[in-house]
Amino acid sequence: MLYISTMTKRRIALVACVKEKQSRSVKAKDMYVSKVFKSWMNYAESWGANQIYILSGKYGLLELDEKINPYDFNLNFVKPQERKLWAQQVIQNLGDKARLNEDEFLVLANPTYSEYLIPHIKHYSMPLDIK
């Protein structure tokens, strides 16, 4: 019997958080107020993402409608070993929501947020030169 997979690749966008935030508890998609973040979200939507997640230095992998509190935390100031632990948690959570070896990922994040995630994702693109 020939088995043909009917599973299609989903398009999943990972968008990094930014420094400029609301000063009150809101949904994750509304927390980050910078023009850069909004442009990344628009890019992810125009790319045709089936799902968009936010990469938060404090909270890890966030759903857009997840309510969070404001915070001041940036992975750029964290030691590599701590970033590896952060990335392991993000990958574990992402693996519960996506197929890391099958789905297509769009990564809109600087290397600090993406360097330890990328080795665990088979199909990805990083179209922006984010430093």
N, CA, C and O atoms as a printed pandas DataFrame, in Angstrom:
     atom_number atom_name residue_name chain_id  residue_number  x_coord  y_coord  z_coord
0              1         N          MET        A               1    0.848   -1.174    0.000
1              2        CA          MET        A               1    0.000    0.000    0.000
2              3         C          MET        A               1    0.894    1.239    0.000
3              4         O          MET        A               1    1.838    1.337    0.785
4              5         N          LEU        A               2    0.593    2.158   -0.869
5              6        CA          LEU        A               2    1.347    3.403   -0.967
6              7         C          LEU        A               2    0.741    4.415   -0.017
7              8         O          LEU        A               2   -0.462    4.672   -0.049
8              9         N          TYR        A               3    1.583    4.987    0.828
9             10        CA          TYR        A               3    1.114    5.998    1.776
10            11         C          TYR        A               3    1.570    7.365    1.297
11            12         O          TYR        A               3    2.761    7.596    1.091
12            13         N          ILE        A               4    0.628    8.256    1.124
13            14        CA          ILE        A               4    0.946    9.621    0.725
14            15         C          ILE        A               4    0.525   10.546    1.855
15            16         O          ILE        A               4   -0.635   10.557    2.268
16            17         N          SER        A               5    1.457   11.302    2.335
17            18        CA          SER        A               5    1.173   12.212    3.441
18            19         C          SER        A               5    0.286   13.355    2.966
19            20         O          SER        A               5    0.539   13.971    1.930
20            21         N          THR        A               6   -0.745   13.623    3.733
21            22        CA          THR        A               6   -1.622   14.753    3.427
22            23         C          THR        A               6   -1.267   15.960    4.284
23            24         O          THR        A               6   -1.927   16.997    4.219
24            25         N          MET        A               7   -0.233   15.816    5.075
25            26        CA          MET        A               7    0.192   16.928    5.924
26            27         C          MET        A               7    0.904   17.965    5.066
27            28         O          MET        A               7    1.844   17.648    4.337
28            29         N          THR        A               8    0.460   19.166    5.160
29            30        CA          THR        A               8    1.122   20.232    4.424
30            31         C          THR        A               8    2.004   21.018    5.378
31            32         O          THR        A               8    1.755   21.096    6.581
32            33         N          LYS        A               9    3.029   21.589    4.802
33            34        CA          LYS        A               9    3.917   22.437    5.605
34            35         C          LYS        A               9    3.153   23.667    6.051
35            36         O          LYS        A               9    2.489   24.330    5.255
36            37         N          ARG        A              10    3.256   23.954    7.313
37            38        CA          ARG        A              10    2.698   25.207    7.808
38            39         C          ARG        A              10    3.791   26.249    7.762
39            40         O          ARG        A              10    4.979   25.928    7.797
40            41         N          ARG        A              11    3.381   27.490    7.685
41            42        CA          ARG        A              11    4.321   28.613    7.685
42            43         C          ARG        A              11    4.215   29.284    9.049
43            44         O          ARG        A              11    3.168   29.816    9.418
44            45         N          ILE        A              12    5.316   29.247    9.786
45            46        CA          ILE        A              12    5.335   29.750   11.155
46            47         C          ILE        A              12    6.383   30.842   11.274
47            48         O          ILE        A              12    7.545   30.650   10.917
48            49         N          ALA        A              13    5.958   31.987   11.780
49            50        CA          ALA        A              13    6.873   33.119   11.953
50            51         C          ALA        A              13    7.252   33.266   13.420
51            52         O          ALA        A              13    6.405   33.163   14.307
52            53         N          LEU        A              14    8.527   33.505   13.659
53            54        CA          LEU        A              14    9.056   33.795   14.990
54            55         C          LEU        A              14    9.561   35.228   14.960
55            56         O          LEU        A              14   10.512   35.545   14.246
56            57         N          VAL        A              15    8.920   36.092   15.738
57            58        CA          VAL        A              15    9.229   37.520   15.734
58            59         C          VAL        A              15    9.797   37.900   17.097
59            60         O          VAL        A              15    9.163   37.660   18.124
60            61         N          ALA        A              16   10.976   38.486   17.109
61            62        CA          ALA        A              16   11.624   38.860   18.374
62            63         C          ALA        A              16   10.923   40.054   19.017
63            64         O          ALA        A              16   10.358   40.913   18.341
64            65         N          CYS        A              17   10.980   40.075   20.332
65            66        CA          CYS        A              17   10.473   41.212   21.088
66            67         C          CYS        A              17   11.398   42.414   20.876
67            68         O          CYS        A              17   12.481   42.291   20.304
68            69         N          VAL        A              18   10.951   43.560   21.344
69            70        CA          VAL        A              18   11.748   44.787   21.256
70            71         C          VAL        A              18   11.703   45.499   22.602
71            72         O          VAL        A              18   10.924   45.138   23.483
72            73         N          LYS        A              19   12.538   46.502   22.747
73            74        CA          LYS        A              19   12.650   47.212   24.021
74            75         C          LYS        A              19   11.419   48.068   24.333
75            76         O          LYS        A              19   10.963   48.104   25.476
76            77         N          GLU        A              20   10.886   48.751   23.329
77            78        CA          GLU        A              20    9.762   49.664   23.560
78            79         C          GLU        A              20    8.484   48.871   23.821
79            80         O          GLU        A              20    8.012   48.117   22.970
80            81         N          LYS        A              21    7.936   49.065   25.030
81            82        CA          LYS        A              21    6.777   48.279   25.456
82            83         C          LYS        A              21    5.709   49.162   26.092
83            84         O          LYS        A              21    5.960   50.303   26.480
84            85         N          GLN        A              22    4.519   48.598   26.182
85            86        CA          GLN        A              22    3.435   49.220   26.942
86            87         C          GLN        A              22    3.835   49.230   28.415
87            88         O          GLN        A              22    4.735   48.496   28.825
88            89         N          SER        A              23    3.171   50.053   29.199
89            90        CA          SER        A              23    3.474   50.130   30.635
90            91         C          SER        A              23    2.428   49.405   31.474
91            92         O          SER        A              23    2.381   49.575   32.693
92            93         N          ARG        A              24    1.596   48.603   30.832
93            94        CA          ARG        A              24    0.551   47.863   31.553
94            95         C          ARG        A              24    0.425   46.463   30.957
95            96         O          ARG        A              24    0.963   46.188   29.885
96            97         N          SER        A              25   -0.277   45.593   31.646
97            98        CA          SER        A              25   -0.496   44.233   31.158
98            99         C          SER        A              25   -1.420   44.253   29.947
99           100         O          SER        A              25   -2.504   44.835   29.987
100          101         N          VAL        A              26   -0.981   43.616   28.878
101          102        CA          VAL        A              26   -1.766   43.520   27.643
102          103         C          VAL        A              26   -1.426   42.201   26.947
103          104         O          VAL        A              26   -0.544   41.462   27.386
104          105         N          LYS        A              27   -2.134   41.923   25.865
105          106        CA          LYS        A              27   -1.799   40.758   25.051
106          107         C          LYS        A              27   -0.411   40.968   24.447
107          108         O          LYS        A              27   -0.011   42.097   24.164
108          109         N          ALA        A              28    0.309   39.878   24.254
109          110        CA          ALA        A              28    1.684   39.960   23.734
110          111         C          ALA        A              28    1.749   40.748   22.433
111          112         O          ALA        A              28    2.671   41.541   22.242
112          113         N          LYS        A              29    0.795   40.546   21.541
113          114        CA          LYS        A              29    0.828   41.243   20.249
114          115         C          LYS        A              29    0.696   42.753   20.398
115          116         O          LYS        A              29    1.068   43.500   19.493
116          117         N          ASP        A              30    0.165   43.212   21.539
117          118        CA          ASP        A              30   -0.007   44.645   21.788
118          119         C          ASP        A              30    1.064   45.224   22.709
119          120         O          ASP        A              30    1.119   46.439   22.896
120          121         N          MET        A              31    1.909   44.382   23.281
121          122        CA          MET        A              31    2.916   44.837   24.249
122          123         C          MET        A              31    4.009   45.679   23.587
123          124         O          MET        A              31    4.430   46.699   24.132
124          125         N          TYR        A              32    4.454   45.255   22.437
125          126        CA          TYR        A              32    5.623   45.859   21.795
126          127         C          TYR        A              32    5.162   46.947   20.824
127          128         O          TYR        A              32    4.426   46.674   19.876
128          129         N          VAL        A              33    5.602   48.180   21.073
129          130        CA          VAL        A              33    5.017   49.328   20.377
130          131         C          VAL        A              33    5.939   49.994   19.351
131          132         O          VAL        A              33    5.552   50.998   18.752
132          133         N          SER        A              34    7.114   49.477   19.139
133          134        CA          SER        A              34    8.042   50.142   18.212
134          135         C          SER        A              34    7.618   49.929   16.757
135          136         O          SER        A              34    6.920   48.968   16.431
136          137         N          LYS        A              35    8.050   50.833   15.906
137          138        CA          LYS        A              35    7.799   50.714   14.465
138          139         C          LYS        A              35    8.464   49.466   13.904
139          140         O          LYS        A              35    7.927   48.816   13.007
140          141         N          VAL        A              36    9.635   49.136   14.436
141          142        CA          VAL        A              36   10.358   47.943   13.972
142          143         C          VAL        A              36    9.523   46.692   14.217
143          144         O          VAL        A              36    9.351   45.870   13.316
144          145         N          PHE        A              37    9.006   46.547   15.431
145          146        CA          PHE        A              37    8.197   45.368   15.748
146          147         C          PHE        A              37    6.967   45.306   14.842
147          148         O          PHE        A              37    6.635   44.248   14.307
148          149         N          LYS        A              38    6.310   46.419   14.679
149          150        CA          LYS        A              38    5.110   46.448   13.832
150          151         C          LYS        A              38    5.449   46.088   12.388
151          152         O          LYS        A              38    4.670   45.410   11.719
152          153         N          SER        A              39    6.598   46.536   11.908
153          154        CA          SER        A              39    6.988   46.191   10.536
154          155         C          SER        A              39    7.308   44.698   10.420
155          156         O          SER        A              39    6.995   44.081    9.402
156          157         N          TRP        A              40    7.928   44.110   11.449
157          158        CA          TRP        A              40    8.193   42.665   11.438
158          159         C          TRP        A              40    6.890   41.877   11.438
159          160         O          TRP        A              40    6.763   40.878   10.729
160          161         N          MET        A              41    5.920   42.328   12.236
161          162        CA          MET        A              41    4.625   41.642   12.277
162          163         C          MET        A              41    3.943   41.732   10.909
163          164         O          MET        A              41    3.385   40.747   10.425
164          165         N          ASN        A              42    3.990   42.896   10.297
165          166        CA          ASN        A              42    3.406   43.057    8.958
166          167         C          ASN        A              42    4.113   42.157    7.952
167          168         O          ASN        A              42    3.468   41.561    7.089
168          169         N          TYR        A              43    5.430   42.056    8.060
169          170        CA          TYR        A              43    6.210   41.197    7.167
170          171         C          TYR        A              43    5.767   39.745    7.341
171          172         O          TYR        A              43    5.545   39.039    6.358
172          173         N          ALA        A              44    5.639   39.304    8.586
173          174        CA          ALA        A              44    5.223   37.924    8.868
174          175         C          ALA        A              44    3.838   37.642    8.287
175          176         O          ALA        A              44    3.603   36.575    7.720
176          177         N          GLU        A              45    2.935   38.590    8.429
177          178        CA          GLU        A              45    1.584   38.415    7.892
178          179         C          GLU        A              45    1.604   38.369    6.369
179          180         O          GLU        A              45    0.927   37.535    5.768
180          181         N          SER        A              46    2.374   39.257    5.738
181          182        CA          SER        A              46    2.427   39.279    4.272
182          183         C          SER        A              46    3.141   38.044    3.713
183          184         O          SER        A              46    2.894   37.648    2.574
184          185         N          TRP        A              47    4.019   37.440    4.506
185          186        CA          TRP        A              47    4.704   36.200    4.134
186          187         C          TRP        A              47    3.715   35.035    4.080
187          188         O          TRP        A              47    3.983   34.004    3.462
188          189         N          GLY        A              48    2.576   35.215    4.735
189          190        CA          GLY        A              48    1.556   34.173    4.744
190          191         C          GLY        A              48    1.664   33.219    5.913
191          192         O          GLY        A              48    1.317   32.043    5.795
192          193         N          ALA        A              49    2.141   33.715    7.037
193          194        CA          ALA        A              49    2.285   32.859    8.222
194          195         C          ALA        A              49    0.931   32.310    8.663
195          196         O          ALA        A              49   -0.046   33.047    8.791
196          197         N          ASN        A              50    0.899   30.987    8.894
197          198        CA          ASN        A              50   -0.284   30.367    9.482
198          199         C          ASN        A              50   -0.343   30.648   10.973
199          200         O          ASN        A              50   -1.416   30.690   11.575
200          201         N          GLN        A              51    0.832   30.840   11.556
201          202        CA          GLN        A              51    0.943   31.093   12.996
202          203         C          GLN        A              51    2.135   32.009   13.221
203          204         O          GLN        A              51    3.182   31.856   12.592
204          205         N          ILE        A              52    1.961   32.969   14.132
205          206        CA          ILE        A              52    3.048   33.870   14.511
206          207         C          ILE        A              52    3.254   33.744   16.010
207          208         O          ILE        A              52    2.300   33.793   16.786
208          209         N          TYR        A              53    4.505   33.581   16.407
209          210        CA          TYR        A              53    4.875   33.564   17.819
210          211         C          TYR        A              53    5.873   34.680   18.068
211          212         O          TYR        A              53    6.620   35.072   17.171
212          213         N          ILE        A              54    5.880   35.182   19.284
213          214        CA          ILE        A              54    6.841   36.205   19.681
214          215         C          ILE        A              54    7.910   35.548   20.542
215          216         O          ILE        A              54    7.604   34.759   21.436
216          217         N          LEU        A              55    9.158   35.879   20.265
217          218        CA          LEU        A              55   10.286   35.414   21.076
218          219         C          LEU        A              55   10.575   36.485   22.120
219          220         O          LEU        A              55   11.065   37.565   21.791
220          221         N          SER        A              56   10.275   36.188   23.358
221          222        CA          SER        A              56   10.476   37.132   24.455
222          223         C          SER        A              56   11.651   36.686   25.313
223          224         O          SER        A              56   11.734   35.524   25.711
224          225         N          GLY        A              57   12.553   37.612   25.594
225          226        CA          GLY        A              57   13.682   37.291   26.457
226          227         C          GLY        A              57   13.238   36.813   27.826
227          228         O          GLY        A              57   13.865   35.929   28.409
228          229         N          LYS        A              58   12.170   37.386   28.338
229          230        CA          LYS        A              58   11.689   37.012   29.671
230          231         C          LYS        A              58   10.754   35.809   29.636
231          232         O          LYS        A              58   10.897   34.887   30.439
232          233         N          TYR        A              59    9.805   35.813   28.715
233          234        CA          TYR        A              59    8.743   34.805   28.712
234          235         C          TYR        A              59    8.989   33.634   27.765
235          236         O          TYR        A              59    8.266   32.640   27.826
236          237         N          GLY        A              60    9.980   33.727   26.902
237          238        CA          GLY        A              60   10.227   32.647   25.947
238          239         C          GLY        A              60    9.319   32.759   24.734
239          240         O          GLY        A              60    9.226   33.824   24.124
240          241         N          LEU        A              61    8.651   31.672   24.382
241          242        CA          LEU        A              61    7.766   31.628   23.220
242          243         C          LEU        A              61    6.374   32.081   23.633
243          244         O          LEU        A              61    5.751   31.486   24.512
244          245         N          LEU        A              62    5.893   33.137   22.991
245          246        CA          LEU        A              62    4.591   33.703   23.347
246          247         C          LEU        A              62    3.589   33.562   22.214
247          248         O          LEU        A              62    3.913   33.786   21.047
248          249         N          GLU        A              63    2.371   33.189   22.571
249          250        CA          GLU        A              63    1.240   33.265   21.646
250          251         C          GLU        A              63    0.835   34.729   21.568
251          252         O          GLU        A              63    1.003   35.469   22.537
252          253         N          LEU        A              64    0.308   35.153   20.432
253          254        CA          LEU        A              64   -0.045   36.561   20.250
254          255         C          LEU        A              64   -1.084   37.054   21.250
255          256         O          LEU        A              64   -1.021   38.202   21.692
256          257         N          ASP        A              65   -2.034   36.204   21.611
257          258        CA          ASP        A              65   -3.108   36.621   22.512
258          259         C          ASP        A              65   -2.825   36.343   23.984
259          260         O          ASP        A              65   -3.692   36.544   24.834
260          261         N          GLU        A              66   -1.629   35.887   24.283
261          262        CA          GLU        A              66   -1.237   35.608   25.668
262          263         C          GLU        A              66   -1.027   36.926   26.411
263          264         O          GLU        A              66   -0.277   37.787   25.951
264          265         N          LYS        A              67   -1.678   37.082   27.545
265          266        CA          LYS        A              67   -1.547   38.322   28.314
266          267         C          LYS        A              67   -0.264   38.274   29.143
267          268         O          LYS        A              67    0.009   37.299   29.843
268          269         N          ILE        A              68    0.511   39.352   29.043
269          270        CA          ILE        A              68    1.782   39.428   29.770
270          271         C          ILE        A              68    1.918   40.782   30.452
271          272         O          ILE        A              68    1.237   41.748   30.106
272          273         N          ASN        A              69    2.807   40.825   31.420
273          274        CA          ASN        A              69    3.121   42.067   32.124
274          275         C          ASN        A              69    4.324   42.734   31.468
275          276         O          ASN        A              69    5.154   42.057   30.861
276          277         N          PRO        A              70    4.423   44.058   31.587
277          278        CA          PRO        A              70    5.602   44.739   31.057
278          279         C          PRO        A              70    6.867   44.261   31.778
279          280         O          PRO        A              70    6.809   43.833   32.931
280          281         N          TYR        A              71    7.980   44.338   31.103
281          282        CA          TYR        A              71    9.239   43.882   31.688
282          283         C          TYR        A              71   10.396   44.607   31.035
283          284         O          TYR        A              71   10.254   45.215   29.975
284          285         N          ASP        A              72   11.531   44.531   31.681
285          286        CA          ASP        A              72   12.755   45.103   31.123
286          287         C          ASP        A              72   13.826   44.023   31.198
287          288         O          ASP        A              72   14.551   43.913   32.187
288          289         N          PHE        A              73   13.911   43.235   30.144
289          290        CA          PHE        A              73   14.875   42.137   30.091
290          291         C          PHE        A              73   15.284   41.949   28.639
291          292         O          PHE        A              73   14.441   41.975   27.743
292          293         N          ASN        A              74   16.568   41.760   28.408
293          294        CA          ASN        A              74   17.086   41.662   27.055
294          295         C          ASN        A              74   18.145   40.569   27.003
295          296         O          ASN        A              74   19.110   40.600   27.766
296          297         N          LEU        A              75   17.969   39.611   26.114
297          298        CA          LEU        A              75   18.944   38.520   25.984
298          299         C          LEU        A              75   20.322   38.998   25.545
299          300         O          LEU        A              75   21.306   38.278   25.712
300          301         N          ASN        A              76   20.405   40.200   24.988
301          302        CA          ASN        A              76   21.707   40.723   24.562
302          303         C          ASN        A              76   22.677   40.876   25.727
303          304         O          ASN        A              76   23.889   40.939   25.520
304          305         N          PHE        A              77   22.161   40.936   26.939
305          306        CA          PHE        A              77   23.003   41.133   28.119
306          307         C          PHE        A              77   23.110   39.870   28.974
307          308         O          PHE        A              77   23.445   39.939   30.156
308          309         N          VAL        A              78   22.826   38.732   28.374
309          310        CA          VAL        A              78   22.825   37.454   29.082
310          311         C          VAL        A              78   23.967   36.594   28.544
311          312         O          VAL        A              78   24.268   36.622   27.351
312          313         N          LYS        A              79   24.593   35.835   29.430
313          314        CA          LYS        A              79   25.702   34.959   29.031
314          315         C          LYS        A              79   25.218   33.876   28.062
315          316         O          LYS        A              79   24.060   33.462   28.113
316          317         N          PRO        A              80   26.116   33.419   27.178
317          318        CA          PRO        A              80   25.740   32.403   26.190
318          319         C          PRO        A              80   25.091   31.157   26.799
319          320         O          PRO        A              80   24.133   30.629   26.234
320          321         N          GLN        A              81   25.593   30.683   27.930
321          322        CA          GLN        A              81   25.017   29.479   28.529
322          323         C          GLN        A              81   23.558   29.702   28.927
323          324         O          GLN        A              81   22.732   28.803   28.769
324          325         N          GLU        A              82   23.237   30.879   29.436
325          326        CA          GLU        A              82   21.851   31.190   29.799
326          327         C          GLU        A              82   20.979   31.322   28.557
327          328         O          GLU        A              82   19.808   30.946   28.580
328          329         N          ARG        A              83   21.542   31.854   27.467
329          330        CA          ARG        A              83   20.792   31.949   26.206
330          331         C          ARG        A              83   20.520   30.557   25.642
331          332         O          ARG        A              83   19.463   30.317   25.059
332          333         N          LYS        A              84   21.471   29.642   25.814
333          334        CA          LYS        A              84   21.255   28.265   25.366
334          335         C          LYS        A              84   20.097   27.631   26.130
335          336         O          LYS        A              84   19.263   26.945   25.537
336          337         N          LEU        A              85   20.043   27.855   27.433
337          338        CA          LEU        A              85   18.942   27.318   28.239
338          339         C          LEU        A              85   17.615   27.930   27.813
339          340         O          LEU        A              85   16.606   27.232   27.714
340          341         N          TRP        A              86   17.618   29.241   27.561
341          342        CA          TRP        A              86   16.419   29.930   27.079
342          343         C          TRP        A              86   15.963   29.293   25.760
343          344         O          TRP        A              86   14.782   28.996   25.583
344          345         N          ALA        A              87   16.912   29.086   24.839
345          346        CA          ALA        A              87   16.589   28.516   23.530
346          347         C          ALA        A              87   16.057   27.089   23.656
347          348         O          ALA        A              87   15.143   26.706   22.926
348          349         N          GLN        A              88   16.617   26.302   24.571
349          350        CA          GLN        A              88   16.132   24.934   24.777
350          351         C          GLN        A              88   14.671   24.939   25.202
351          352         O          GLN        A              88   13.882   24.117   24.735
352          353         N          GLN        A              89   14.312   25.861   26.083
353          354        CA          GLN        A              89   12.921   25.965   26.534
354          355         C          GLN        A              89   12.010   26.407   25.387
355          356         O          GLN        A              89   10.909   25.881   25.224
356          357         N          VAL        A              90   12.474   27.372   24.597
357          358        CA          VAL        A              90   11.689   27.836   23.449
358          359         C          VAL        A              90   11.476   26.693   22.457
359          360         O          VAL        A              90   10.360   26.488   21.979
360          361         N          ILE        A              91   12.533   25.953   22.148
361          362        CA          ILE        A              91   12.431   24.836   21.201
362          363         C          ILE        A              91   11.492   23.763   21.737
363          364         O          ILE        A              91   10.701   23.199   20.981
364          365         N          GLN        A              92   11.570   23.477   23.024
365          366        CA          GLN        A              92   10.666   22.489   23.613
366          367         C          GLN        A              92    9.216   22.941   23.446
367          368         O          GLN        A              92    8.364   22.149   23.043
368          369         N          ASN        A              93    8.931   24.196   23.749
369          370        CA          ASN        A              93    7.572   24.721   23.611
370          371         C          ASN        A              93    7.141   24.767   22.147
371          372         O          ASN        A              93    6.001   24.439   21.818
372          373         N          LEU        A              94    8.053   25.173   21.276
373          374        CA          LEU        A              94    7.745   25.247   19.853
374          375         C          LEU        A              94    7.481   23.853   19.285
375          376         O          LEU        A              94    6.613   23.674   18.431
376          377         N          GLY        A              95    8.238   22.871   19.769
377          378        CA          GLY        A              95    8.041   21.493   19.325
378          379         C          GLY        A              95    6.677   20.936   19.682
379          380         O          GLY        A              95    6.198   20.008   19.030
380          381         N          ASP        A              96    6.043   21.489   20.712
381          382        CA          ASP        A              96    4.686   21.089   21.085
382          383         C          ASP        A              96    3.643   21.708   20.160
383          384         O          ASP        A              96    2.501   21.249   20.115
384          385         N          LYS        A              97    4.028   22.745   19.423
385          386        CA          LYS        A              97    3.083   23.498   18.599
386          387         C          LYS        A              97    3.334   23.361   17.100
387          388         O          LYS        A              97    2.461   23.673   16.290
388          389         N          ALA        A              98    4.516   22.898   16.736
389          390        CA          ALA        A              98    4.906   22.857   15.328
390          391         C          ALA        A              98    5.761   21.627   15.055
391          392         O          ALA        A              98    6.225   20.953   15.975
392          393         N          ARG        A              99    5.957   21.353   13.780
393          394        CA          ARG        A              99    6.820   20.240   13.358
394          395         C          ARG        A              99    8.158   20.840   12.937
395          396         O          ARG        A              99    8.289   21.370   11.833
396          397         N          LEU        A             100    9.130   20.755   13.807
397          398        CA          LEU        A             100   10.417   21.423   13.601
398          399         C          LEU        A             100   11.162   20.936   12.364
399          400         O          LEU        A             100   11.954   21.681   11.788
400          401         N          ASN        A             101   10.921   19.703   11.954
401          402        CA          ASN        A             101   11.605   19.151   10.782
402          403         C          ASN        A             101   10.778   19.230    9.506
403          404         O          ASN        A             101   11.255   18.842    8.439
404          405         N          GLU        A             102    9.553   19.723    9.599
405          406        CA          GLU        A             102    8.686   19.755    8.425
406          407         C          GLU        A             102    8.160   21.146    8.100
407          408         O          GLU        A             102    8.144   21.540    6.934
408          409         N          ASP        A             103    7.735   21.885    9.097
409          410        CA          ASP        A             103    7.151   23.202    8.851
410          411         C          ASP        A             103    8.210   24.186    8.372
411          412         O          ASP        A             103    9.407   23.987    8.581
412          413         N          GLU        A             104    7.746   25.243    7.731
413          414        CA          GLU        A             104    8.630   26.293    7.231
414          415         C          GLU        A             104    8.582   27.469    8.205
415          416         O          GLU        A             104    7.504   27.938    8.572
416          417         N          PHE        A             105    9.752   27.938    8.616
417          418        CA          PHE        A             105    9.832   28.999    9.615
418          419         C          PHE        A             105   10.437   30.268    9.032
419          420         O          PHE        A             105   11.392   30.227    8.256
420          421         N          LEU        A             106    9.864   31.378    9.421
421          422        CA          LEU        A             106   10.406   32.697    9.130
422          423         C          LEU        A             106   10.916   33.231   10.460
423          424         O          LEU        A             106   10.148   33.339   11.417
424          425         N          VAL        A             107   12.189   33.564   10.533
425          426        CA          VAL        A             107   12.789   34.028   11.785
426          427         C          VAL        A             107   13.150   35.501   11.638
427          428         O          VAL        A             107   14.026   35.864   10.852
428          429         N          LEU        A             108   12.467   36.339   12.401
429          430        CA          LEU        A             108   12.720   37.778   12.407
430          431         C          LEU        A             108   13.270   38.131   13.781
431          432         O          LEU        A             108   12.549   38.597   14.663
432          433         N          ALA        A             109   14.557   37.897   13.934
433          434        CA          ALA        A             109   15.213   38.085   15.229
434          435         C          ALA        A             109   16.704   38.272   15.010
435          436         O          ALA        A             109   17.276   37.750   14.052
436          437         N          ASN        A             110   17.323   39.020   15.906
437          438        CA          ASN        A             110   18.775   39.189   15.806
438          439         C          ASN        A             110   19.467   37.899   16.252
439          440         O          ASN        A             110   18.824   37.036   16.850
440          441         N          PRO        A             111   20.751   37.755   15.975
441          442        CA          PRO        A             111   21.460   36.515   16.312
442          443         C          PRO        A             111   21.389   36.127   17.789
443          444         O          PRO        A             111   21.390   34.939   18.111
444          445         N          THR        A             112   21.328   37.089   18.674
445          446        CA          THR        A             112   21.246   36.769   20.099
446          447         C          THR        A             112   20.014   35.923   20.390
447          448         O          THR        A             112   20.060   35.015   21.221
448          449         N          TYR        A             113   18.925   36.217   19.715
449          450        CA          TYR        A             113   17.675   35.490   19.927
450          451         C          TYR        A             113   17.552   34.257   19.037
451          452         O          TYR        A             113   16.780   33.351   19.352
452          453         N          SER        A             114   18.290   34.204   17.942
453          454        CA          SER        A             114   18.080   33.119   16.980
454          455         C          SER        A             114   19.196   32.077   16.909
455          456         O          SER        A             114   18.953   30.957   16.459
456          457         N          GLU        A             115   20.414   32.416   17.342
457          458        CA          GLU        A             115   21.562   31.539   17.083
458          459         C          GLU        A             115   21.422   30.131   17.647
459          460         O          GLU        A             115   21.890   29.178   17.024
460          461         N          TYR        A             116   20.794   29.972   18.804
461          462        CA          TYR        A             116   20.658   28.641   19.395
462          463         C          TYR        A             116   19.328   27.975   19.037
463          464         O          TYR        A             116   19.098   26.819   19.392
464          465         N          LEU        A             117   18.454   28.702   18.334
465          466        CA          LEU        A             117   17.191   28.125   17.864
466          467         C          LEU        A             117   17.356   27.471   16.495
467          468         O          LEU        A             117   16.851   26.377   16.246
468          469         N          ILE        A             118   18.073   28.165   15.620
469          470        CA          ILE        A             118   18.200   27.760   14.218
470          471         C          ILE        A             118   18.687   26.315   14.035
471          472         O          ILE        A             118   18.168   25.625   13.158
472          473         N          PRO        A             119   19.654   25.825   14.816
473          474        CA          PRO        A             119   20.106   24.442   14.602
474          475         C          PRO        A             119   19.009   23.388   14.799
475          476         O          PRO        A             119   19.174   22.242   14.380
476          477         N          HIS        A             120   17.902   23.762   15.428
477          478        CA          HIS        A             120   16.823   22.808   15.708
478          479         C          HIS        A             120   15.678   22.894   14.700
479          480         O          HIS        A             120   14.716   22.131   14.780
480          481         N          ILE        A             121   15.787   23.822   13.757
481          482        CA          ILE        A             121   14.731   24.039   12.771
482          483         C          ILE        A             121   15.293   23.697   11.395
483          484         O          ILE        A             121   16.312   24.246   10.975
484          485         N          LYS        A             122   14.619   22.785   10.698
485          486        CA          LYS        A             122   15.159   22.313    9.413
486          487         C          LYS        A             122   14.930   23.308    8.272
487          488         O          LYS        A             122   15.856   23.587    7.512
488          489         N          HIS        A             123   13.730   23.839    8.140
489          490        CA          HIS        A             123   13.386   24.723    7.024
490          491         C          HIS        A             123   13.117   26.120    7.563
491          492         O          HIS        A             123   12.082   26.360    8.185
492          493         N          TYR        A             124   14.037   27.032    7.327
493          494        CA          TYR        A             124   13.848   28.390    7.842
494          495         C          TYR        A             124   14.445   29.410    6.885
495          496         O          TYR        A             124   15.296   29.099    6.051
496          497         N          SER        A             125   13.969   30.634    7.036
497          498        CA          SER        A             125   14.572   31.758    6.324
498          499         C          SER        A             125   14.700   32.912    7.298
499          500         O          SER        A             125   13.871   33.098    8.189
500          501         N          MET        A             126   15.749   33.672    7.107
501          502        CA          MET        A             126   16.006   34.874    7.901
502          503         C          MET        A             126   16.257   36.001    6.897
503          504         O          MET        A             126   17.407   36.347    6.627
504          505         N          PRO        A             127   15.202   36.562    6.355
505          506        CA          PRO        A             127   15.349   37.487    5.236
506          507         C          PRO        A             127   15.866   38.871    5.580
507          508         O          PRO        A             127   16.268   39.622    4.692
508          509         N          LEU        A             128   15.861   39.210    6.836
509          510        CA          LEU        A             128   16.269   40.554    7.227
510          511         C          LEU        A             128   17.653   40.549    7.840
511          512         O          LEU        A             128   18.029   39.619    8.554
512          513         N          ASP        A             129   18.394   41.578    7.557
513          514        CA          ASP        A             129   19.719   41.739    8.161
514          515         C          ASP        A             129   19.529   42.439    9.501
515          516         O          ASP        A             129   19.640   43.661    9.598
516          517         N          ILE        A             130   19.243   41.656   10.524
517          518        CA          ILE        A             130   18.961   42.191   11.854
518          519         C          ILE        A             130   20.195   42.024   12.710
519          520         O          ILE        A             130   20.720   40.918   12.840
520          521         N          LYS        A             131   20.655   43.095   13.286
521          522        CA          LYS        A             131   21.858   43.044   14.116
522          523         C          LYS        A             131   21.499   43.219   15.569
523          524         O          LYS        A             131   22.380   43.206   16.429
